[in-house]
Amino acid sequence: MTPATLLRVSVAVAVLTIVLKTLAWWVTGSVGMLSDALESFVNLAGAVFALAMVTIARRPADEDHPYGHHKAEFFSSGFEGILIIGAAIAIVWAAVSRLLTPQPVEQVGWGSALLILSSACNGVLAWYMLRAARVHHSKALEGDARHLFTDVWTSAGVLIGLVAAMLTGWHWIDPLVAILVALNILREGGSMLWESSQGLMDEALPHDQLQSLEQVLAQHSVASDGAVRFDSLISRRAGSRNFLDVHMHVPAEWTLGRAARLRTDVETALMQAVPNLRAIIEILPLGQDTVFETVASQAAAGEAPQGQ
């Protein structure tokens, strides 16, 4: 399935779980069940927003966005993080009130069955979405899958608290579990916000991918007996796309055609090493740098740029 199709399924499952968990809360009166139902509303809002962002991210590059719209997926992850934090605050608010005035839970059997059914739906979908996120390199899918897994663990915690309250008669266990669940949700939301912010700030490629790219460049340099040198490697991630800029220094006596053929070979090898990579290689004669590099070197050394 495509990311957009999976997110449409996620919207449908979110609606189903809202119905099931709201019924579970209605029949039991458990504040833990209420907290779980509230998070399902967050799931729905997150899935709808993620679907919108994935649709935007798949748009081709245009005049105003020459590098494409891939970063839209990071907005989705950040938005879900904010929603999760908001849900956690709402859960704590409701749980503290119930903790101060504990109330018994009712019809635990029906409530537990509805909760288990909704968790099974979320768990299966989350597992499938996480696998698809790795295949499509989709941050929006990954964020939604992680959110659904959080929901599964939330439901498990609520169920344990509900059963414990029924068996012991300690009604304060139910709201206490709801608060613990909210803290776990808060941690997940903060993590998603952080990762989203790093993506929007043009974070470099992961260390293992950079090592793969550097190995490719080193192999081509060795194959040329040192006649070719690579430097000024800069990378960044934008949603499912990866970008690389690098300088290729070749002997000044080489023809442009020969240098261009080597560049094609290097670009091909780089794109095979890292998926969804756009590599831009600038050809320069050995011993010569770009004006930008020259000015940057002079600035680092505390010298005045030439011509001033």
PADREN-169098 format. One record per residue: residue in one letter; x, y negated, z of N, C-alpha, C in turn. Coordinates in steps of 0.02 Angstrom, whole numbers, padded with zeros to 5 digits, always signed. Each point is the difference from the previous one (the first is absolute). Example, Ala and Ser with C-alpha at 12.3 -4.5 7.8 and 13.67 -1.06 7.14 Angstrom:
// residues 2
A+00660+00284+00390-00045-00059+00000+00045-00060+00000 S-00018-00053-00036+00042-00059+00003-00039-00055+00037 
***
This chain:
// residues 308
M+00041+00060+00000-00041-00060+00000+00043-00063+00000 T-00025-00053-00030+00035-00064+00001-00010-00033+00067 P+00044-00049+00019-00010-00035+00064-00069-00032+00005 A-00025-00030-00055-00066-00032+00002-00055+00051+00014 T+00004+00058-00031-00050+00052+00011+00001+00024+00072 L+00060+00011+00027+00006+00022+00069-00028-00052+00049 L+00010-00063-00014-00026-00052+00044-00075-00005-00004 R-00029+00014-00058-00073+00003-00005-00027+00057+00043 V+00035+00056-00001-00019+00056+00043+00006-00020+00073 S+00053-00038+00016+00010-00024+00069-00057-00044+00023 V-00025-00043-00045-00058-00042+00017-00060+00043+00016 A-00013+00051-00041-00058+00044+00011+00007+00038+00066 V+00060+00025+00014+00012+00037+00062-00007-00046+00061 A+00023-00063-00007-00007-00048+00055-00073-00012+00017 V-00043-00006-00051-00071-00009+00012-00029+00061+00036 L+00020+00059-00022-00024+00062+00031+00021+00004+00073 T+00063-00015+00015+00024+00004+00069-00032-00053+00045 I-00016-00058-00029-00035-00051+00039-00067+00027+00023 V-00036+00032-00045-00066+00028+00017+00008+00054+00053 L+00048+00046-00009+00009+00055+00047+00021-00025+00069 K+00048-00046+00002+00025-00023+00065-00050-00045+00036 T-00038-00039-00039-00052-00041+00032-00053+00044+00031 L-00018+00054-00035-00047+00048+00029+00028+00032+00063 A+00065+00017-00001+00032+00030+00058-00002-00048+00059 W+00013-00064-00012-00003-00049+00054-00072-00008+00025 W-00048+00002-00047-00071-00011+00018-00025+00056+00047 V+00021+00062-00015-00026+00056+00040+00038+00009+00066 T+00063-00023+00003+00039+00011+00061+00004-00061+00044 G-00002-00060-00029+00010-00061+00039+00072-00010+00020 S+00047+00037-00031+00070-00003+00017+00033-00062-00031 V+00036-00038+00042+00036-00058-00026+00059+00022-00043 G+00025+00060+00014+00053+00027-00043-00026+00013-00070 M-00061+00027-00004-00032+00010-00065-00012-00067-00035 L-00019-00050+00039-00011-00067-00029+00065-00027-00029 S+00055+00009+00036+00065-00024-00025+00018+00035-00065 D-00014+00064-00004+00015+00038-00060-00043-00024-00059 A-00064-00014+00014-00045-00025-00052+00023-00068-00026 L+00023-00043+00047+00025-00066-00021+00060+00006-00046 E+00044+00048+00015+00059+00007-00043-00020+00024-00070 S-00055+00037-00005-00023+00023-00066-00024-00058-00043 F-00028-00052+00032-00017-00060-00038+00063-00033-00027 V+00053+00003+00040+00065-00026-00024+00025+00042-00059 N-00010+00066+00004+00019+00043-00056-00035-00021-00064 L-00064-00014+00006-00039-00020-00059+00025-00065-00029 A+00010-00050+00043+00024-00065-00025+00070+00007-00030 G+00043+00041+00032+00067+00009-00026+00001+00036-00067 A-00043+00050-00008-00003+00037-00063-00025-00044-00057 V-00050-00042+00014-00027-00045-00051+00054-00050-00022 F+00035-00029+00050+00052-00048-00016+00058+00033-00037 A+00018+00061+00021+00055+00036-00033-00018+00015-00073 L-00063+00017-00012-00022+00013-00069+00007-00063-00042 A-00019-00057+00028+00007-00063-00037+00073-00016-00015 M+00044+00011+00049+00071-00015-00009+00034+00047-00050 V-00019+00064+00002+00027+00048-00048-00020-00018-00070 T-00062-00022-00008-00025-00022-00066+00041-00059-00026 I+00014-00048+00045+00041-00058-00019+00071+00021-00015 A+00028+00045+00042+00070+00021-00009+00012+00035-00066 R-00052+00031-00028+00008+00037-00063-00005-00045-00061 R-00014-00064+00010-00003-00046-00056+00069-00008-00031 P+00005-00006-00066+00065-00009-00031+00028-00070+00014 A+00065-00007-00010+00032-00065+00009-00030-00051-00048 D-00004-00063+00022-00025-00052-00043+00045-00062+00006 E-00020-00055-00030+00041-00060-00001+00012-00027+00070 D-00050+00003+00043+00006-00026+00068+00033+00050+00048 H-00001+00065-00018+00029+00052+00043+00044+00045-00044 P+00058-00025-00021+00042+00038-00047+00027+00066+00029 Y+00001+00005+00066+00023+00062+00031-00058+00047+00019 G-00060-00018-00021-00058+00042+00015-00035-00021+00064 H-00049+00040+00020-00041-00015+00059+00008+00053+00054 H+00056+00036+00000+00008+00058+00043-00002-00016+00074 K+00020-00061+00019+00002-00017+00071-00069-00005+00032 A-00053+00001-00041-00068-00003+00027-00012+00057+00049 E+00034+00057-00010-00011+00057+00045+00024-00015+00071 F+00051-00043+00007+00023-00018+00067-00052-00042+00037 F-00039-00040-00037-00055-00037+00032-00050+00049+00029 S-00012+00055-00035-00048+00050+00024+00024+00029+00066 S+00064+00020+00003+00027+00029+00061-00003-00049+00058 G+00017-00064-00014-00002-00050+00053-00071-00013+00024 F-00047-00002-00047-00071-00011+00018-00026+00056+00044 E+00018+00062-00017-00021+00056+00042+00031-00004+00069 G+00062-00023+00004+00032-00008+00065-00037-00051+00043 I-00021-00056-00030-00038-00050+00037-00067+00027+00023 L-00034+00038-00044-00064+00030+00019+00008+00049+00058 I+00054+00039-00002+00012+00049+00053+00010-00035+00067 I+00039-00054-00001+00011-00038+00062-00065-00029+00026 G-00042-00027-00045-00065-00027+00020-00044+00054+00031 A+00001+00060-00030-00040+00055+00027+00025+00020+00069 A+00065+00001+00009+00028+00018+00065-00022-00048+00055 I+00000-00065-00016-00022-00050+00048-00074+00010+00019 A-00041+00014-00052-00072+00011+00013-00011+00062+00043 I+00040+00052-00012-00007+00062+00039+00019-00013+00073 V+00055-00036+00012+00020-00015+00069-00053-00040+00035 W-00029-00048-00035-00052-00042+00030-00059+00042+00024 A-00023+00046-00043-00057+00043+00018+00019+00050+00054 A+00062+00026-00003+00021+00051+00048+00010-00029+00070 V+00027-00059+00005+00010-00031+00066-00067-00012+00035 S-00049-00023-00039-00067-00010+00028-00028+00065+00027 R+00007+00054-00037-00025+00065+00022+00042+00028+00057 L+00064-00016+00001+00043+00023+00055-00021-00031+00066 L-00022-00062-00002-00023-00034+00060-00067+00026+00024 T-00042+00023-00047-00065+00028+00017-00009+00067-00036 P+00032+00053+00025-00003+00065-00034-00071+00026-00006 Q-00012+00035-00057-00066+00030-00012+00010+00071-00026 P-00045+00045+00019+00007+00069-00024-00014+00006-00074 V+00031+00050-00032-00011+00013-00071-00052+00056-00006 E-00034+00001-00057-00054+00049-00010+00010+00037-00066 Q-00031+00058-00005+00000+00041-00061+00070+00004-00032 V+00047+00021+00040+00069+00004-00022+00009+00048-00059 G-00040+00055+00001+00006+00050-00053-00013-00029-00069 W-00056-00035-00008-00017-00030-00064+00052-00054-00019 G+00018-00040+00048+00049-00053-00014+00067+00028-00022 S+00022+00054+00033+00064+00031-00017-00002+00030-00071 A-00055+00032-00017-00006+00030-00066+00003-00053-00055 L-00035-00055+00010+00001-00054-00049+00070-00030-00006 L+00034-00007+00057+00067-00029+00000+00050+00046-00036 I-00005+00065+00012+00045+00048-00032-00011+00000-00076 L-00063-00003-00021-00015-00001-00072+00030-00061-00034 S-00008-00058+00031+00026-00062-00030+00077+00002-00001 S+00030+00028+00052+00074+00004+00003+00027+00046-00054 A-00036+00055-00012+00021+00046-00052+00000-00034-00068 C-00051-00039-00014-00004-00037-00064+00059-00048-00006 N+00013-00037+00054+00055-00049-00002+00068+00035-00006 G+00009+00056+00036+00064+00034-00001+00018+00028-00068 V-00048+00032-00033+00012+00029-00067+00016-00056-00050 L-00040-00054+00003+00011-00055-00047+00068-00034+00013 A+00017-00010+00063+00064-00033+00017+00059+00041-00025 W-00003+00067+00009+00054+00043-00022+00009-00004-00076 Y-00056+00001-00036+00003-00003-00073+00025-00068-00024 M-00023-00053+00034+00020-00068-00020+00075-00012+00013 L+00026+00027+00055+00070-00010+00015+00044+00035-00052 R-00021+00059-00022+00037+00034-00054-00002-00041-00064 A-00059-00027-00016-00008-00040-00061+00040-00065+00005 A+00005-00028+00060+00037-00062+00009+00074+00010-00017 R+00027+00059+00017+00070+00014-00015+00011+00011-00074 V-00050+00029-00033+00006+00012-00072-00005-00066-00038 H-00049-00042+00018-00012-00063-00036+00039-00059+00029 H+00036+00012+00056+00038-00053+00033-00046-00060+00015 S-00058+00016+00029-00051-00052+00013-00001-00017+00074 K+00016-00063+00016-00002-00023+00069-00071-00004+00026 A-00047-00017-00043-00070-00004+00020-00027+00068+00020 L+00015+00051-00039-00021+00068+00016+00032+00024+00065 E+00064-00014+00008+00035+00021+00060-00031-00033+00062 G-00014-00066-00005-00030-00035+00056-00068+00027+00019 D-00041+00015-00050-00066+00027+00013+00005+00070+00030 A+00046+00040-00025+00009+00068+00026+00023-00002+00073 R+00048-00042+00015+00024-00006+00069-00056-00023+00046 H-00041-00046-00025-00057-00024+00040-00048+00058+00014 L-00013+00041-00049-00045+00057+00009+00029+00051+00050 F+00065+00011-00004+00031+00045+00048-00006-00028+00071 T+00007-00065+00007-00010-00032+00065-00070+00012+00025 D-00048-00003-00046-00070+00011+00017-00010+00072+00025 V+00034+00048-00031-00006+00070+00020+00026+00009+00072 W+00058-00030+00014+00027+00006+00068-00043-00037+00050 T-00030-00056-00022-00046-00036+00043-00059+00044+00019 S-00029+00033-00049-00057+00043+00013+00018+00058+00046 A+00060+00027-00009+00022+00054+00044+00006-00024+00072 G+00028-00060+00009+00005-00027+00068-00068-00013+00031 V-00046-00027-00040-00068-00014+00024-00034+00065+00021 L+00009+00052-00040-00032+00064+00015+00027+00030+00065 I+00066-00004+00009+00029+00025+00062-00027-00038+00060 G-00003-00067-00006-00027-00041+00056-00072+00016+00014 L-00038+00011-00053-00071+00015+00008-00011+00066+00037 V+00037+00051-00020-00006+00065+00033+00025-00003+00072 A+00055-00036+00011+00027-00006+00067-00049-00035+00047 A-00032-00052-00025-00049-00037+00040-00059+00045+00018 M-00021+00041-00047-00057+00044+00012+00017+00055+00051 L+00061+00028-00006+00019+00056+00044+00016-00022+00071 T+00029-00060+00007+00021-00023+00066-00052-00045+00034 G-00043-00030-00040-00046-00049+00028+00031-00067+00012 W+00063-00007-00020+00035-00065+00006-00016-00042-00062 H-00050-00041+00006-00024-00037-00059+00050-00054-00023 W+00047-00018+00042+00049-00051-00019+00050+00026-00051 I+00003+00067-00008+00048+00029-00048-00017-00022-00071 D-00065-00003-00015-00022-00018-00068+00026-00069-00021 P-00012-00054+00038+00027-00065-00020+00077-00004+00004 L+00030+00039+00046+00073+00000+00005+00031+00028-00063 V-00029+00055-00025+00025+00029-00063-00010-00049-00057 A-00056-00037+00000-00012-00050-00052+00054-00053-00001 I+00023-00021+00060+00053-00050+00004+00066+00028-00026 L+00015+00062+00018+00062+00032-00025-00002+00007-00076 V-00059+00017-00026-00008+00004-00073+00012-00068-00032 A-00026-00052+00031+00008-00068-00027+00074-00020-00001 L+00038+00019+00051+00071-00016+00001+00037+00036-00056 N-00019+00062-00014+00030+00037-00056-00017-00033-00067 I-00063-00022-00006-00021-00034-00061+00039-00065-00009 L+00010-00036+00056+00037-00063-00001+00072+00010-00024 R+00031+00054+00023+00068+00015-00022+00003+00013-00075 E-00048+00039-00026-00001+00015-00071-00012-00063-00041 G-00046-00042+00023-00014-00063-00035+00061-00045-00004 G+00037-00004+00057+00061-00041+00000+00052+00026-00048 S+00007+00067-00003+00048+00031-00046-00018-00016-00073 M-00064+00004-00016-00021-00014-00069+00011-00072-00018 L-00012-00046+00047+00012-00071-00013+00073-00013-00013 W+00043+00031+00039+00073-00010-00008+00023+00025-00069 E-00021+00060-00019+00021+00027-00064-00026-00042-00058 S-00061-00025+00007-00028-00043-00052+00040-00064-00007 S+00019-00030+00056+00039-00062-00003+00068+00011-00032 Q+00031+00058+00014+00065+00014-00031-00006+00008-00075 G-00055+00032-00023-00011+00008-00071-00011-00066-00035 L-00036-00046+00032-00013-00065-00030+00062-00044-00001 M+00050+00017+00041+00061-00039+00003+00055+00029-00044 D-00018+00039-00051+00048+00028-00047+00054+00041+00034 E-00021+00049+00038+00047+00045+00034+00038+00041-00052 A+00063+00015+00015+00041+00039-00045-00025+00073-00003 L+00023+00037-00050-00018+00070-00006+00028+00039+00060 P-00031+00056+00018+00026+00041+00055+00073+00021-00012 H+00035+00014+00055+00071+00015-00004+00015+00059-00045 D-00042+00053+00004+00014+00059-00041-00008-00014-00074 Q-00048-00042-00019-00008-00018-00070+00058-00044-00024 L+00022-00046+00043+00057-00042-00019+00063+00043-00011 Q+00008+00050+00043+00058+00044-00008-00003+00038-00067 S-00060+00022-00019-00008+00034-00064+00019-00045-00058 L-00022-00063+00003+00015-00048-00053+00075-00015-00003 E+00031-00008+00058+00072-00014+00002+00040+00059-00027 Q-00024+00061+00012+00035+00059-00027-00003+00001-00076 V-00058-00019-00028-00007-00003-00073+00050-00050-00029 L+00004-00058+00031+00046-00052-00025+00073+00023+00007 A+00016+00032+00056+00068+00024+00011+00019+00053-00052 Q-00046+00043-00017+00014+00053-00050+00015-00031-00068 H-00037-00051-00019+00013-00032-00065+00066-00039+00001 S+00017-00028+00057+00063-00036+00005+00059+00049-00005 V-00006+00057+00033+00052+00051-00003+00006+00029-00071 A-00057+00010-00033-00001+00028-00067+00035-00045-00050 S+00003-00065+00015+00033-00047-00045+00073-00011+00019 D+00026+00042+00048+00069-00007+00024+00012-00069+00031 G-00051-00027+00031+00008-00064+00034-00007-00060-00045 A-00014+00011-00064-00006-00056-00047-00065-00039+00013 V-00049+00031+00031-00064-00032+00014-00008-00006+00076 R-00024-00059+00022-00009-00012+00072-00070-00028+00012 F-00031+00021+00054-00066-00024+00018+00003-00037+00067 D-00036-00055+00005-00004-00036+00064-00065-00041+00003 S-00006-00039+00054-00058-00044+00010-00066+00038-00003 L-00001+00059+00030-00061+00041+00000-00051-00029+00050 I-00059-00016-00025-00054-00026+00042-00063+00040-00015 S-00036+00021+00052-00060+00039-00010-00057-00028+00041 R-00062+00017-00019-00059-00019+00039-00057+00046-00019 R-00048+00004+00046-00060+00040-00011-00061-00045-00006 A-00047+00018-00043-00062-00037-00007-00056+00051-00011 G-00031+00021+00055-00051+00051-00006+00029+00066-00025 S-00028+00026-00054+00024+00064-00027+00060-00009-00047 R+00019-00062-00015+00055-00013-00047+00064-00017+00038 N+00057+00020-00030+00066-00015+00027+00039-00040-00052 F+00038-00049+00023+00037-00043-00045+00074+00000+00019 L+00043-00003-00052+00072+00000+00010+00033-00048-00048 D+00044-00043+00025+00042-00044-00041+00072+00018+00014 V+00041+00007-00052+00070+00016+00008+00040-00028-00058 H+00063-00016+00012+00044-00024-00052+00046+00057-00023 M+00008+00005-00066+00044+00050-00029+00057-00036-00036 H+00061+00006+00027+00058-00033-00030+00036+00049-00047 V+00010-00021-00062+00031+00042-00051+00061-00037-00029 P+00047+00037-00030+00058-00033-00031-00023-00053-00051 A+00035-00055-00003-00019-00056-00044+00005+00020-00074 E+00042+00049-00016+00008+00019-00070-00056+00047-00025 W-00043+00023+00045-00055+00043-00021-00049-00038-00044 T-00030+00034-00048-00053-00032-00039-00063-00002+00042 L-00044-00046-00018-00063-00005+00036-00041+00063-00009 G+00004+00031-00059-00037+00061-00012+00022+00057+00046 R+00066+00006+00010+00026+00053+00044-00023-00011+00072 A+00003-00063+00023-00021-00015+00068-00075+00012+00009 A-00039-00017-00051-00072+00010+00004-00019+00074+00003 R+00038+00042-00038-00014+00072+00002+00014+00029+00069 L+00055-00023+00031+00016+00023+00068-00054-00024+00049 R-00021-00061-00009-00052-00026+00046-00064+00042-00005 T-00018+00021-00060-00059+00042-00009+00008+00066+00037 D+00060+00030-00005+00013+00064+00035-00005-00010+00076 V+00028-00055+00025-00001-00013+00072-00071-00012+00024 E-00038-00041-00037-00069-00014+00019-00041+00065+00003 T+00010+00043-00049-00037+00064-00002+00017+00042+00062 A+00064+00004+00017+00021+00039+00058-00027-00029+00065 L-00001-00066+00005-00026-00033+00060-00075+00014+00009 M-00037-00004-00054-00072+00011+00002-00018+00073+00016 Q+00046+00046-00019-00010+00070+00018+00016+00013+00073 A+00045-00041+00028+00020+00010+00070-00052-00025+00049 V-00035-00054-00018-00050-00030+00044-00064-00010-00040 P-00056+00027+00023-00063-00006-00038-00026-00072-00001 N-00037-00016-00053-00032-00066-00007+00050-00057+00007 L+00058+00009-00030+00052-00051+00005+00003-00042-00063 R+00007-00065+00009+00014-00045-00055+00070-00028+00011 A+00047+00022-00042+00070-00020+00008+00018-00053-00052 I+00031-00054+00024+00023-00054-00044+00076-00004+00008 I+00037+00014-00054+00073+00001+00002+00026-00057-00043 E+00039-00044+00030+00030-00056-00036+00072+00019-00019 I+00016-00008-00064+00066+00018-00025+00046-00060+00005 L+00060+00010+00029+00050-00053+00007+00069+00028-00017 P+00046-00043-00026+00069+00022-00011+00034+00011+00067 L+00048+00046+00001+00037+00011+00062+00035-00064+00022 G-00002-00013+00064+00033-00060+00027-00042-00063-00002 Q-00061+00005-00025-00043-00060-00004-00063+00011+00041 D-00020-00052+00038-00061+00003+00040-00050-00051-00028 T-00061+00006+00023-00051-00049-00019+00013-00065+00037 V-00031-00054-00024+00008-00066+00033-00027+00004+00072 F-00055+00035+00009-00030+00006+00066+00050+00033+00049 E+00033+00054-00023+00047+00035+00043+00060-00043+00016 T+00022-00038-00051+00058-00044+00011-00015-00053+00052 V-00059-00032-00007-00020-00051+00048-00009+00029+00069 A-00031+00060+00004-00010+00032+00065+00066+00017+00033 S+00050+00023-00039+00065+00016+00027+00035-00062+00027 Q-00005-00054-00038+00030-00063+00021-00032-00026+00064 A-00067+00008+00005-00036-00023+00059+00020+00041+00061 A+00009+00066-00010+00019+00044+00055+00071-00016+00024 A+00042-00022-00047+00069-00016+00018+00007-00072+00024 G-00054-00038+00000+00002-00069+00022+00028-00048-00049 E+00002+00021-00065+00027-00044-00052-00057-00038-00033 A+00016-00056-00029-00050-00039-00037-00008+00030-00069 P-00062+00010-00024-00012+00027-00067+00036-00041-00053 Q+00024+00034-00052+00035-00035-00053-00047-00049-00034 G+00027-00056-00017-00038-00053-00033-00027-00051+00049 Q+00014+00007+00065-00023-00048+00050+00060-00037+00029 
***
